[in-house]
Every structure is written in C-alpha cells, then in structure tokens.
C-alpha cells in the first residue's frame, strides 16, 4: 500500500487542490465575536465565593459572581455571571485544587459590550495555587489553540486573560493568574454557518477527511494522544472533539482540550498506558490510514506556516524562559520530522490506524 502511494504521488499531488475544497469552503467564516477578535491579554476581576465553589465543586450548582473589566472608553463594566466548576480530569481534587470554570453570562447585560453574544463560556484556569509554574501550562495550552487557529478557521477561538480572583468567602482575598476563555461550540458553528451536531458515535466515513487529517497532524505536532474524532464515552461523541456540520453532509470534528499533550507538558499529565509511551513528550501519530492521501497537503500547510508558528511561540505573553525553550525545542523536532521523507514514512504513514 505504501509503495503504491509513493509510486502515484504525482497523481495525488494533482488532485490535492480538489481534495481540499471542502475544507477551504468551510473556512470562509464570518468574524469572531468581539471577545475573540483580539489576541491581547484582557484584565478582568471576578468576585465570587471561590472557597465555596471549590469545596462544593461536585454539586454542579451555579453560584453568583460578578465580572469586571475596563472597556475601550476606560469605563469599568460589571456583569453578573453564574459560576460553576466543569470538566472531568482537572475537576478532581487530587489533580487541581483550583478547578476549571464555566461562566454563565447574563446576556441582557452583555449587549454592545466586549462580551456581546456570550452565554456559557469555558474558562481554563491555573489548576493549583501552590506555585506560579502552573500558569505556564495554561499559557502553553493557549498556544496550542493559537497554532490551530493559524492553520484553519475551523477551530475554537480563545482569549487570554489575566484574572484577578476575589474570594468573597475570605475577606475578599485576591490572586491574579493567567487563564483563557474558549469560544462555545454554538458560536463556533454560527461563525462557520454550520450547526452543532449531537450523536453518540460517529463513523469515520461521516467526518470530513481532509480536515480530519489536518487535525491528526496538528495533534502529532503538539504530542497529543488524548483524543478521538469519532468516539467518546458515556454516550457522547467525541473525546475532546466537538461536532459541527450540516444535515446530510460531512461533519467537522473539531479538537479542544490539549492539557495532556507534550507541548503543554502539564505537571499532572500522564501518557495513556495503552500506547506504552515513556512520557507525554513522546509523539505518536493517530491519523487514519484512509486519510494518508491527504497527508502531503496537510504537511505542506504546516511547512508554509512554520514561521508563523514559531512567531506565536516567541511572542507568547507570559512565557518564562523555560516555557519558551521547551515549546521552541518541541516544535523544532516536529518540523525536523516532517521535512524528512524517511521520517514521514516511518513515523506517520506507517503508524496510521
């Protein structure tokens, strides 16, 4: 099969333009919501009983809080928000003493503001107050989203925050940490003129193949194996992917949640034992063999975006020297691999599933 693919590479090269048309068409998207139109860090203050929220994280109840930010006119804007913890792995007390959050905005208060059209939005937090190093994991995960944004519009937009958490349970004690907000799947679908898709399971044939291959190469870049674009758990598809599309058309399985990846290299991250990897920094390609004839086009896009990707690494706000070197070295090894035909065959083509 591999020899046939290599022998007919010139045929595939001639077809690549038409193969990628479905992705290109969906990438003609509208502007993101105001909140996600800038990549500059946004300073916000969130006042809430955080001690109670973290202590009662398993309840799933929303607790009232207030979010403040300064608008372009220099005026302080305050919005009521419902706050609850979210997630699975990071919500466990043994993993994070400060769990990820979901902010439920009062839409009547967001009109014509920076948070216009926002409803329920995920906030990625710093996981632990024990050391500021946990913030670096947040920044490295934010970087992963930004890299994917440069590769395709079919990706979740994010907004980096410097959040001052005011704990009303503890004499209004304050802590300021980096975090970021993630575009909701509803707003992602709206931006792409698609609809959210809810199914229990998905066949590979239903997923847009060129996009799935691009996603697979991206997951290889960041060193992630904690995902599936077609299967999930507890009757919900798919693992760390959200589905958007149109009825009776191919579906886009859009990735999120990259904290178990080698690029992020979170303190709590562990490789899936089924893959027998030494650490999360060890890459393993999880692309589908049926998508191998899209691989050249996917790799060409990454090569075209190489300088942009390294610029994102070098310009990431908040990075310390350790994160900068770690991310730079890790991305470098990816490009060393994809610029070697021998390595592409050995580490991607032959490792497909």
Order of alpha helices (4+ residues) and beta strands (2+ residues): alpha-alpha-alpha-beta-alpha-beta-beta-beta-alpha-beta-alpha-beta-beta-alpha-beta-alpha-beta-beta-alpha-alpha-alpha-alpha
